[in-house]
Amino acid sequence: MLPLQRKQALFAYLADKGAATLKEMSVHFGVSEMTIRRDLNALERENLINRSHGGAVYRTPAAEEGRDEPALTTKASSNRDTKNRLAAYAAQHFVRSGGTIALENGTTVSRMAEHLEGMDEVTLLTNGIDTLNLFRPYASEKRTMISCGGLFRDKSGTFVGPEAERFFAQYHADVLFLSALGYTHESGFTDPNLLDTQVKKAMIRSAGQVVMLLDSSKVGQRFLTQVAALDDIDVWITDEGLEEEERMRIREAGIDLHVV
């Protein structure tokens, strides 16, 4: 395991356990306590954990302590009509029969699953429980879905951690459909949780084309970690609420912007 992969795995382990001793982590990862100590020091510098005597404690990110990540039910009920319209448009214009697509579990993207019934053949990759459940009625021998494993994060309904990241490194999607909780020109697309962000980054690396579904209410909001920079995506599907200045800036960056 590379040092960066081990550090990510160590963070996921602490997020799952809440706290652990140096000895426990050393045995679990098969490395020396000195190596674990170096990784913990790096994580502490990033304000992701707190060191304790003989171990470490997972630190809830400030974005989750103060500016809370909305619950799935809250996100699902927000701008429902707009999200349905964006999802239907994305499915109609960017999914091709016989292709392989990746859908993350955002409340806009997951709704695309309900618009795939007409596909004669499609393979769907995901890390989201809601996406799986919405696509399940349409699954068949030729409409296949494959899900990663990993640490289940209830607040987002997603599988996260190194296991999920490795899954997406093993597959190639023709198109990835992605969302985020915020966007600013300076920070790009952002989310509140590092574990979800890391999986989304792995999904981006595995895809031939990246389509962002983001309604205009998210523009101007910023959260803890970057999901993607503007130039990491190919297409942006949004609604008419996006200001003209932002539209021009996005198009000048070479992004294929669809306002629906």
N, C-alpha and C positions, 0 to 999 in steps of 0.2 A: 504494500500500500504506500502510495506517495505521501510525503508530508502534508500536502494540502488536503488530500483525501482523508488522512487520519485525523487532521484537525476538525474537518467537517463531521466525521463520524463521531469524534469525541464530543462535539457540541450536541449532536443528535442524541447521543447516549445520556448526556446530562439533562437535556430537555425532557427525555423520557423518564429518567430516574429521579430528577429533582436535585440530587446530590450524590457524591461518590467519593471514596477515599483514593489516594494515590495508588495504594496496593491493588485495590479492586480494579482500577482502570488499567494498570500495568498488566495484570493477569488477563483481563478481557481482550486487550489489544495486542498482547504478546510482545511488548516493548518494555524498556527499562523505565523505572520511576523518574529518572532524570529526563528522558524523552517526553514523558507525560507532563512533567513540570514545565518544560519549555513550551509545549503546546498550550497548556493552561495559562501561562504568562501571556502568550499571544492573544488568546481569547479574552483575557481580562483587559488587555490594552484596548481591545475593540468594544469593551463594555458589554460583553455577551454573558460573562459569568462573574462570580465573586469567589476569590480564593478563600479557603478556610484552613485551619490548622490540619495538615495531613490530607487535604482533599480540595474539593471545589463544590460550589452550589450554583445551579442554573439561575440566571438573572432574567426576570421577565423584562423584555425590552420596554423602554419608555413609551414607545408608541402603543404598547398594549396596556401599560399602566395608566397613561393619561388619555391620549387619543385612541380610544378603544377601536379594535377591529370590529365592525358590525357583525352580529350573528347572521348565520345563513338565512334565517327567516326574514330578518330585517332587510338584507341585501336583495332577497328575492322579491320582496314587495315594493321596493323602490323603483320608480320609473318602469313599471312592469310592461306597459304598452310599447314603450321605446325599445326595451330590451328584446321583446318578442319580434319587433320589426327588424332590428339589426340581425338577430339570429336567423330569421327566415331569409333575409337577403343574402347573408353569408352562405347559407346552405344551398340556395338556388344558383348563385353565381360563382362559387369557388370550390364546390365539391363535385368531382367527376366520378361517374360510375366506374368501378374497377380500381379506384385509387386508394391510397392509404392516408388517413388523416389522423391528426392528434388533436384531442380536445382536452383542455384543462377544465377545472371545475367551477370557474366563475359563473355567476348566475345568468349572465348573458350567453356565454359560450355553451354552457351545458344545455341550454334550450335548443340549440341546433340539433341535438339528438332527436327531437320530436319532428324534425323536418327531413329526416333521412329515410322515411318509409318508402319513398319512390325510387330509391337507389336499387338497381338490380344487383349490384355487387359493390361492397365497400368494406375496408378494414379500418376499425377505429381503435386507436391507442389512447389510453387515459390513465390518470392517477386519481380520478374523482368518483366518489360513491354516487352522487346525484346524476352525473353523466351516465354512469353504468345503468342506473335504475330507469332513466328516461329512455335509453336506447334498448333496454331489455325486450320490450314488446315487439321490436322489429328485428331482433337478432335471428339469424338463420344460418344455414350452411354457407351462404354466399355473403351474408351481412354479418361479419365477424367482429367481435370486440375482444381486445386483449388489455388487461389491467396489470399495472405493476403492483408489487408488494411494498413493504416498508412500515414505518411507524405511522399509525393512523392519527391524524390530527382532527379532532371532533369539530373544532370551531370553524374550520374551512371545508370539512368533509373530504380531505385529501390524504393520500399516502405520501409521506415525505421521508427525508433522510437518505443516506448513501445507497440503500437498496433500490429506492425509487430512481435515484440519479443514474445508477448503473443500468437499470432497465432501459431508459431512454437512450443511453449510449450504445445499446445493442441493436436498435431499430432505426429505420429511416422512414420518416413521414414525408409524403409529397407536400402536404400543407399542414401547418400548425395554426390552430385558432386559439388566440390568447386574449386575456384581459388583465386589468390591473385595477387598483382602487384609486389611483391618482396619476396625474400627468402635469408636469411643468416643463417649460422649454429648457430650463437650467438642469433639472434633475432627471428628466426622462420619465418613464413609467415606473411607478413605485408601489410597494405593498408594505403592510405592517410586519410581516413575519419572515425571518431569514430562511427558515426551513422550506417554506413554500417557494420563496424566491429562487433558492438553489435548484429546485426541481424544474421550475420554469426555464431557468437558464440552460439546463440540460436538454429540455425539450426544444429550445431554440436552436441549439447546436445540432440537433438531429434532423432538422426540417429543411426541405428544399425551399419553401416559401413560408413566410410568417405573416399572418393576417391578424391585426389587432381589432377587437371589437370593444369600443370604448365610447360611451355616451358623453355628451358635452358637459354633464354635471360633474364629471370627474376632473375636468381640466381646471387647473389652478390649485388642486389639492396635492399635497406631498406627504408621503409616509416614510417609514424608516429605511427601507432598502430598495435599491434599484432593481427592477425586473429586466428592463431593457432600455437602451438609448433609442432615440428616434431612428437612427440609421441602422438599428438591428432589425427593424421591421420592413416589410415590402408594401403592405396594404393597410390602410386605416379605414374602418367602417364606423361612421358616427351619425349623429342626427343634426337637424337643422339649427339647433341651439348653439353650435360652434361658431364663435365670432369670426368675421371675415379676416381680421388680422392674423388669427391663428391658422385659418385655412391657407392663406398665402404663404405663411412661414413653413407649414408642413409640405406644401407642394413644391416650394423652392428647395426643400431638402431632398427632393426626388421621390417622395412617397406618393403612391397611388391612393388618393383620398376619395372615398365614396361617402357622400352625404345623402342619407335616405330618410 
